[in-house]
């Protein structure tokens, strides 16, 4: 049971404190009820208020009642709130009346059932039955306030409730310890279960991957088997129709192998020819470099007046593309073309420049001069094909020199249109 000392605990906030109880224990015998009037809360024995407040009212409800009765907010903890309420319930006041109304409202059914009991023995039997049923809050309040409740019955009910509280507290502590143990076990089992679930999930994924791989392998093997069976059936049908089919197929395979070998040999031969051509071009370049020095900037090539007039008429303002040629001769080619009023373009024919750029250069040119001795076979056929498709004039020069280029340009003059140089 709670402590009911002489000084009330300061448990409630503003605006009004709980009334201070009279010094000394308030022990006064409960008057014998008369008629059908129920005993009020503040009329009960002083030892009855603690179990009534503690058992019949939840602590949350008690705090709301106290806050509402005083118009403030309780600042005490639960134990101090309980002790202060018990002290105030011993005297009629705002808190005692609020608790009285709440108990009557909360346990109206129990009060109605107890009101039908007309004797103390009937009330005692009813209380015993409620105690065995473990439903004591309402019957306890109804029994203590019943007009036929004697001091002996009240003391008996208070003692039974007191012992029941002790038993409930012990059971609660045991349940709490057991709950903590069970929580620890649940935590451990939860961790084990999660680990097992992850392991099972990984195994399921691995099994699914293996199954998919096996199914894919089975499908591939089935496809191969079907293809082989189809080929065998087709071969048997063909062999039946043509007995010498197998030997023909072997001869066909040998012919294909020979074709492949011929193609490889042709590619090797072309590569050798291109390499030999490149070597010849380099040898010619070295020979020219040793024999003469390229003209300095600003110098002009020696040409007579007739040749200059003929070159100007042949080239005019056209863009002349020179494909191939030795690098040392390119400045001479440029000077010769630009002196005649033309625009000079050059592509080395696949030696160093990207062959893919040749098409763009061909498209920008009006006249093409191809140095056949210093370009690759691929560039040669590309130039010839482009000029044939577009109708551009193309002159093929076998000797990569300035003299050969001049002769090729002279063939374009009106008077020299019948030159011996090949035109595409």
C-alpha positions in Angstrom: 0.0 0.0 0.0 1.1 3.6 -0.5 2.5 5.9 2.1 -0.1 8.3 3.7 2.1 10.7 5.7 1.0 13.9 7.5 2.3 16.3 4.8 0.8 16.4 1.4 3.3 16.0 -1.5 3.8 19.0 -3.7 2.9 17.3 -6.9 0.7 19.5 -8.9 1.5 22.6 -11.0 -0.2 26.0 -10.9 -2.8 27.4 -10.3 -4.1 25.7 -7.1 -2.2 23.3 -4.8 -3.8 20.3 -3.2 -5.2 21.1 0.2 -2.8 20.1 3.1 -4.3 17.3 5.2 -4.7 17.7 8.9 -1.6 16.7 10.9 -1.6 13.2 12.2 -3.3 10.1 10.8 -7.0 10.5 10.2 -8.3 7.3 11.8 -12.0 7.4 12.3 -14.3 4.5 12.2 -16.6 4.3 9.2 -20.1 5.1 10.2 -22.6 2.4 9.8 -24.5 3.2 6.6 -28.2 3.6 6.9 -30.9 3.2 4.4 -29.8 2.9 0.7 -27.3 5.8 0.6 -23.9 4.8 -0.7 -20.7 5.7 1.1 -18.8 8.6 -0.5 -15.1 8.4 -1.3 -14.0 10.8 1.5 -16.2 8.8 4.0 -14.2 5.6 3.6 -11.7 4.3 6.1 -8.3 6.0 5.7 -6.7 2.7 4.7 -9.2 2.3 1.8 -8.2 5.3 -0.3 -4.8 3.9 -1.4 -6.2 0.6 -2.9 -9.2 2.4 -4.4 -7.0 5.0 -6.2 -4.3 2.6 -7.2 -6.5 -0.3 -8.3 -9.7 1.4 -9.6 -8.1 4.3 -11.6 -5.3 4.0 -14.2 -2.5 6.5 -13.6 -3.2 8.3 -16.9 -6.8 8.9 -16.0 -5.9 10.0 -12.5 -3.4 12.6 -14.0 -6.1 14.0 -16.3 -8.6 14.3 -13.4 -6.1 16.2 -11.3 -5.1 18.5 -14.2 -8.8 19.2 -14.9 -9.7 19.8 -11.2 -6.9 22.2 -10.6 -6.8 23.9 -14.0 -3.0 23.2 -14.4 -0.6 20.4 -15.2 0.8 18.0 -12.7 4.6 18.1 -12.5 5.1 15.2 -10.1 6.0 11.7 -11.1 3.5 8.9 -11.0 4.2 7.8 -7.4 4.0 11.4 -6.0 0.8 11.9 -8.0 -0.7 8.8 -6.5 0.3 9.8 -2.9 -1.1 13.3 -3.3 -4.4 12.1 -4.7 -4.8 9.6 -1.9 -4.2 12.4 0.6 -6.8 14.6 -1.1 -9.4 11.9 -1.3 -9.6 11.7 2.5 -11.4 15.0 2.6 -14.1 16.3 0.4 -12.7 18.6 -2.2 -12.4 19.2 -5.9 -10.1 16.2 -6.5 -12.1 13.9 -4.2 -15.4 14.8 -6.0 -13.7 14.4 -9.4 -12.5 10.9 -8.5 -15.9 10.0 -7.0 -17.6 11.0 -10.3 -15.1 9.1 -12.5 -15.4 5.9 -10.4 -19.2 6.0 -10.5 -19.1 6.6 -14.3 -16.5 4.0 -15.0 -18.0 1.2 -12.9 -21.7 2.0 -13.3 -22.5 -1.6 -14.3 -20.8 -3.0 -11.1 -22.7 -0.5 -9.0 -26.0 -1.4 -10.6 -25.3 -5.1 -10.0 -24.4 -4.5 -6.3 -27.4 -2.3 -5.8 -29.6 -5.5 -6.1 -27.8 -7.0 -3.1 -29.8 -6.3 0.1 -27.7 -8.1 2.8 -24.1 -8.1 3.9 -23.8 -11.9 3.3 -25.0 -11.5 -0.3 -22.5 -8.6 -0.8 -19.7 -10.7 0.6 -20.5 -13.7 -1.6 -20.7 -11.4 -4.6 -17.3 -9.9 -3.8 -15.8 -13.4 -3.4 -17.1 -14.5 -6.7 -15.6 -11.3 -8.4 -12.3 -12.0 -6.7 -12.1 -15.5 -8.1 -13.0 -14.2 -11.5 -10.0 -11.7 -11.4 -12.3 -8.8 -12.1 -11.9 -6.7 -9.0 -11.7 -3.0 -9.9 -15.5 -2.4 -10.3 -16.7 -4.9 -7.6 -14.1 -3.5 -5.1 -15.4 0.0 -5.5 -19.0 -1.2 -5.4 -18.4 -3.3 -2.3 -16.6 -0.5 -0.3 -19.4 2.1 -1.1 -22.3 -0.3 -0.6 -24.8 0.6 2.1 -24.5 -2.9 3.6 -20.7 -3.0 3.6 -19.5 -3.5 7.2 -16.1 -2.5 8.6 -15.2 -6.2 8.7 -16.1 -6.8 5.1 -14.3 -3.6 4.0 -11.2 -4.7 5.9 -11.4 -8.2 4.4 -11.7 -6.7 0.9 -8.8 -4.3 1.4 -6.6 -7.1 2.7 -7.4 -9.4 -0.2 -6.7 -6.6 -2.7 -3.5 -5.8 -0.9 -2.2 -9.4 -1.1 -3.4 -9.6 -4.7 -1.3 -6.5 -5.5 1.7 -8.2 -4.0 1.1 -11.3 -6.1 0.5 -9.3 -9.2 3.8 -7.4 -8.6 5.7 -10.6 -8.1 4.2 -12.2 -11.2 4.9 -9.0 -13.2 8.5 -9.1 -12.2 8.8 -12.7 -13.1 7.0 -12.1 -16.4 9.3 -9.1 -17.0 12.4 -11.3 -16.5 11.0 -14.0 -18.7 10.1 -11.4 -21.3 13.6 -10.1 -21.3 15.0 -13.6 -21.7 12.5 -14.3 -24.5 13.4 -11.1 -26.2 17.1 -12.0 -26.2 16.3 -15.4 -27.6 14.0 -13.9 -30.2 16.8 -11.5 -31.2 19.3 -14.4 -31.5 16.8 -16.5 -33.5 16.0 -13.5 -35.7 19.6 -13.1 -36.6 20.0 -16.8 -37.3 16.8 -16.7 -39.3 18.0 -13.8 -41.4 21.4 -15.4 -42.0 19.6 -18.7 -43.0 17.3 -16.7 -45.3 20.2 -15.0 -47.0 22.0 -18.3 -47.4 18.9 -19.9 -48.8 18.4 -16.9 -51.2 22.0 -17.1 -52.4 21.6 -20.9 -53.0 18.3 -20.3 -54.8 19.9 -17.7 -57.1 22.9 -20.0 -57.7 20.5 -22.9 -58.5 18.5 -20.7 -60.9 21.7 -19.6 -62.7 22.9 -23.2 -63.0 19.4 -24.2 -64.2 19.4 -21.5 -66.8 22.9 -22.4 -68.0 21.9 -26.1 -68.2 18.7 -25.2 -70.1 20.7 -23.1 -72.6 23.2 -25.9 -73.1 20.4 -28.4 -73.6 18.8 -26.1 -76.2 22.2 -25.7 -78.0 22.8 -29.4 -78.0 19.3 -30.1 -79.3 19.8 -27.5 -82.1 23.1 -29.1 -83.1 21.6 -32.5 -83.0 18.6 -31.4 -85.1 20.9 -29.7 -87.6 23.2 -32.8 -87.8 20.2 -35.1 -88.2 18.8 -32.8 -90.9 22.2 -32.7 -92.7 22.5 -36.4 -92.5 19.1 -36.9 -93.9 19.7 -34.5 -96.7 23.1 -36.1 -97.4 21.5 -39.5 -97.5 18.8 -38.3 -99.9 21.4 -36.7 -102.1 23.7 -39.7 -102.1 20.7 -41.8 -103.1 20.0 -39.5 -106.0 23.7 -39.0 -106.9 26.0 -41.9 -105.9 29.2 -39.8 -106.7 28.0 -36.8 -104.5 30.6 -37.4 -101.7 33.5 -37.3 -104.1 32.1 -34.1 -105.7 31.8 -32.5 -102.3 35.4 -33.4 -101.6 36.5 -31.9 -104.9 34.5 -28.8 -104.1 36.2 -28.4 -100.8 39.6 -28.8 -102.5 38.7 -26.2 -105.1 37.6 -23.8 -102.3 40.9 -24.3 -100.5 42.8 -23.6 -103.8 40.8 -20.5 -104.3 41.7 -19.3 -100.9 45.3 -20.0 -101.5 45.2 -18.2 -104.8 43.5 -15.2 -103.2 46.2 -15.1 -100.5 48.9 -15.3 -103.1 47.4 -12.5 -105.1 47.1 -10.3 -102.1 50.8 -11.1 -101.2 51.8 -10.3 -104.8 49.9 -7.0 -104.8 51.5 -6.1 -101.5 54.9 -6.9 -102.9 54.2 -4.8 -106.0 53.1 -1.9 -103.9 56.1 -2.2 -101.7 58.4 -2.4 -104.8 56.7 0.6 -106.3 57.2 2.6 -103.0 60.8 1.6 -103.0 61.2 2.8 -106.6 59.5 6.1 -105.7 61.8 6.6 -102.7 64.9 5.7 -104.9 63.8 8.3 -107.4 63.3 10.9 -104.8 66.7 10.3 -103.4 68.2 10.4 -106.9 66.5 13.7 -107.6 67.6 15.1 -104.3 71.2 14.3 -105.1 71.0 15.6 -108.7 69.3 18.9 -108.0 68.0 21.2 -105.4 64.3 22.4 -105.4 63.9 26.0 -106.4 63.7 28.6 -103.7 60.5 30.5 -102.8 59.8 33.2 -105.3 61.7 31.6 -108.2 59.9 30.6 -111.4 60.3 27.6 -113.6 62.0 28.3 -116.9 59.4 28.2 -119.6 59.3 29.9 -123.0 56.5 32.3 -123.9 54.6 29.8 -126.0 54.6 27.1 -123.3 53.5 29.6 -120.7 50.6 30.8 -122.9 49.6 27.2 -123.6 49.7 26.2 -120.0 47.6 29.2 -119.0 45.1 28.3 -121.6 45.0 24.6 -120.5 44.7 25.2 -116.7 43.1 28.6 -116.4 41.5 29.0 -113.0 40.7 25.4 -112.5 41.6 23.4 -109.4 44.2 20.8 -110.4 44.7 17.7 -108.2 48.0 15.9 -108.4 47.7 12.4 -107.0 51.1 10.8 -106.2 54.5 12.2 -107.0 57.7 12.5 -105.0 57.5 14.9 -102.0 60.5 16.8 -103.3 58.7 17.5 -106.5 55.4 18.8 -104.9 56.7 22.4 -104.5 57.7 22.4 -108.2 54.2 21.1 -109.1 52.5 23.7 -107.0 54.6 26.6 -108.5 53.9 25.4 -112.0 50.1 25.2 -111.5 49.8 28.5 -109.6 52.0 30.3 -112.2 49.4 29.4 -114.8 46.5 30.8 -112.7 45.2 27.5 -111.3 44.6 26.2 -107.8 46.9 23.3 -106.8 45.7 20.3 -104.8 47.8 17.3 -103.8 47.3 13.8 -102.4 50.2 11.3 -102.0 48.1 8.4 -103.3 47.9 6.5 -100.0 51.5 6.6 -98.9 51.0 8.9 -95.9 47.7 10.7 -96.4 44.5 8.9 -95.3 43.0 7.1 -98.4 39.6 8.1 -97.2 40.5 11.8 -97.8 41.1 11.0 -101.5 37.4 11.1 -102.3 36.9 14.6 -100.8 39.9 15.9 -102.6 38.7 14.4 -105.9 35.3 16.0 -105.4 37.0 19.5 -105.0 39.2 19.1 -108.1 38.3 20.2 -111.7 41.3 18.4 -113.3 43.1 15.3 -112.1 46.7 14.4 -112.8 47.6 10.9 -111.6 51.3 10.0 -111.0 50.9 6.2 -111.8 54.4 5.4 -110.7 54.0 6.6 -107.1 50.5 5.6 -105.9 49.0 2.4 -104.6 46.7 0.2 -106.6 43.7 1.1 -104.5 44.3 4.8 -105.0 44.8 4.2 -108.8 41.4 2.4 -109.2 39.7 4.9 -106.9 40.9 7.9 -109.0 40.0 6.1 -112.3 36.5 5.1 -111.0 35.7 8.6 -109.7 36.8 10.4 -113.0 34.8 7.9 -115.0 31.6 8.4 -112.9 31.9 12.2 -112.8 33.3 12.8 -116.3 36.3 14.8 -115.0 39.4 15.0 -117.2 42.1 12.7 -115.8 45.7 12.6 -117.2 47.9 9.7 -116.1 51.6 10.5 -115.9 54.1 7.6 -115.7 57.2 9.7 -115.0 57.0 11.6 -111.7 58.9 14.8 -112.8 58.1 18.4 -113.5 58.8 17.9 -117.2 56.3 15.1 -117.4 53.8 17.2 -115.5 54.4 20.1 -118.0 53.9 17.8 -121.0 50.7 16.4 -119.5 49.3 19.9 -119.0 50.3 20.9 -122.5 48.1 18.1 -123.8 45.1 20.1 -122.5 45.8 23.1 -124.6 43.5 23.5 -127.7 46.4 23.1 -130.1 47.7 20.0 -128.3 44.6 18.0 -127.7 46.0 15.0 -129.6 48.8 14.3 -127.1 50.1 10.9 -126.7 49.4 10.8 -123.0 46.5 8.6 -121.9 43.3 10.3 -120.8 40.5 8.6 -118.8 
